[in-house]
């Protein structure tokens, strides 16, 4: 009788170990940098200056960069662009920060040349992914966690 009472205990202790930690199955591409940016502050990641304004808009730090909205993506690995594609993107100075959205930042490199009496500027391009909100202890959003990686370097741009 005692053995029958101990049988359920023995069966429960021999179960699968389902409490083992799981691993993240989505690997960020090499070169990805994770940074936080707070409201009305800026941060820098691998040469890309990013500011989060009081209006919750993302912009390039300083006045010489622009943003193109990719839209909802699964992660930073889904944000890509070629040098040719950069010419046809829609560029703006500000873009609303949205969790799960991807952006491409165009950052002026301080380099330019003259060709056929035209000034050609050079830009670096970065993928930016808004991974999550940073909540305030008093409620609301005080910033965002971003994933950033360089996509292209020294790409010429004609005006």
Wavefront OBJ file of the C-alpha trace (Angstrom):
o trace
v 0.000 0.000 0.000
v 2.847 2.353 0.860
v 4.423 1.706 -2.546
v 1.211 2.672 -4.313
v 1.122 5.969 -2.418
v 4.736 6.791 -3.397
v 4.230 5.949 -7.089
v 2.725 9.367 -8.086
v 5.607 11.170 -6.344
v 8.179 9.080 -8.193
v 6.495 9.713 -11.545
v 6.372 13.485 -10.983
v 10.052 13.714 -10.123
v 11.119 11.882 -13.293
v 9.473 14.284 -15.765
v 11.146 16.316 -18.522
v 13.182 19.352 -17.562
v 11.119 21.922 -19.449
v 12.357 24.739 -17.184
v 15.696 24.952 -18.976
v 16.389 28.413 -20.381
v 15.485 28.874 -24.005
v 17.838 30.580 -26.415
v 16.994 33.485 -28.669
v 16.441 32.073 -32.133
v 16.740 35.380 -33.975
v 20.392 36.322 -34.266
v 21.189 39.921 -35.037
v 23.627 40.445 -37.927
v 27.285 40.957 -37.096
v 28.078 44.560 -36.268
v 24.735 45.255 -34.577
v 24.973 47.679 -31.658
v 22.245 47.964 -29.012
v 21.750 51.414 -27.469
v 19.155 53.273 -25.432
v 17.995 56.771 -26.275
v 15.961 58.848 -23.837
v 13.404 61.505 -24.636
v 15.049 64.815 -25.627
v 18.544 63.245 -25.724
v 20.778 61.749 -28.349
v 23.067 58.759 -28.578
v 25.718 57.510 -30.963
v 26.193 53.994 -32.296
v 29.056 53.173 -34.619
v 29.168 56.664 -36.110
v 25.418 57.197 -36.368
v 24.093 59.958 -34.138
v 20.435 59.454 -33.226
v 18.241 61.903 -31.359
v 14.812 61.316 -29.811
v 12.985 64.635 -29.647
v 10.365 65.704 -27.110
v 7.831 64.922 -29.840
v 8.937 61.225 -29.911
v 10.420 61.686 -33.388
v 13.744 60.136 -34.340
v 16.235 62.257 -36.249
v 19.922 62.292 -37.052
v 21.925 64.211 -34.463
v 23.016 67.527 -35.894
v 21.576 68.992 -39.049
v 23.263 66.918 -41.752
v 21.417 63.640 -41.801
v 18.072 62.278 -42.908
v 15.775 59.346 -42.174
v 13.791 57.002 -44.400
v 11.028 54.877 -42.875
v 11.157 51.183 -43.778
v 8.066 50.315 -41.719
v 7.237 47.259 -39.623
v 9.927 44.555 -39.746
v 10.739 41.479 -37.653
v 14.221 42.691 -36.718
v 17.273 44.638 -37.768
v 18.336 41.812 -40.091
v 15.326 42.634 -42.280
v 16.526 46.185 -42.992
v 18.717 46.334 -46.092
v 19.359 48.721 -48.947
v 21.715 48.954 -51.917
v 23.512 52.107 -53.044
v 21.202 52.356 -56.064
v 18.072 51.986 -53.910
v 19.112 54.889 -51.657
v 18.459 57.331 -54.509
v 14.772 56.365 -54.713
v 13.936 56.303 -50.985
v 11.792 59.011 -49.416
v 13.949 61.066 -47.044
v 12.828 63.279 -44.192
v 14.413 65.039 -41.232
v 12.092 63.432 -38.639
v 10.257 60.125 -38.262
v 7.937 58.928 -35.498
v 9.546 56.282 -33.279
v 7.459 53.089 -33.375
v 8.358 49.788 -31.703
v 8.903 47.106 -34.351
v 9.647 49.639 -37.102
v 12.803 49.874 -39.155
v 14.507 53.017 -40.433
v 17.469 53.878 -42.604
v 19.607 56.817 -41.501
v 21.642 58.723 -44.094
v 24.619 60.427 -42.407
v 26.830 62.975 -44.181
v 30.524 62.013 -43.984
v 32.078 65.516 -44.418
v 33.477 64.387 -47.785
v 32.592 65.763 -51.180
v 34.098 66.014 -54.651
v 33.395 67.976 -57.821
v 32.521 66.194 -61.022
v 31.173 67.902 -64.168
v 30.685 71.140 -62.199
v 28.497 69.349 -59.651
v 29.239 68.790 -56.005
v 28.955 65.141 -55.025
v 28.454 64.396 -51.326
v 29.236 61.114 -49.587
v 27.001 59.435 -47.035
v 27.054 56.427 -44.743
v 23.814 54.482 -44.306
v 22.658 52.782 -41.117
v 19.829 50.405 -40.286
v 17.963 51.391 -37.114
v 15.383 49.150 -35.466
v 13.216 50.233 -32.521
v 13.283 47.107 -30.348
v 11.334 48.226 -27.277
v 10.083 51.088 -25.144
v 11.798 52.251 -21.979
v 9.003 52.872 -19.511
v 9.054 55.661 -16.973
v 8.434 54.878 -13.308
v 5.746 57.580 -13.340
v 4.086 56.037 -16.405
v 4.553 56.701 -20.091
v 7.556 56.233 -22.353
v 10.875 57.854 -21.473
v 12.859 56.388 -24.368
v 13.538 53.420 -26.637
v 16.018 50.591 -27.013
v 17.455 50.666 -30.536
v 19.465 48.234 -32.618
v 21.833 49.905 -35.077
v 24.220 48.638 -37.758
v 26.074 50.179 -40.671
v 24.746 49.154 -44.081
v 26.784 51.190 -46.581
v 29.821 53.436 -46.431
v 30.899 56.458 -48.516
v 28.068 56.284 -51.029
v 28.064 59.258 -53.452
v 24.935 61.429 -53.665
v 24.367 63.984 -56.419
v 22.191 67.030 -55.854
l 1 2 3 4 5 6 7 8 9 10 11 12 13 14 15 16 17 18 19 20 21 22 23 24 25 26 27 28 29 30 31 32 33 34 35 36 37 38 39 40 41 42 43 44 45 46 47 48 49 50 51 52 53 54 55 56 57 58 59 60 61 62 63 64 65 66 67 68 69 70 71 72 73 74 75 76 77 78 79 80 81 82 83 84 85 86 87 88 89 90 91 92 93 94 95 96 97 98 99 100 101 102 103 104 105 106 107 108 109 110 111 112 113 114 115 116 117 118 119 120 121 122 123 124 125 126 127 128 129 130 131 132 133 134 135 136 137 138 139 140 141 142 143 144 145 146 147 148 149 150 151 152 153 154 155 156 157 158 159
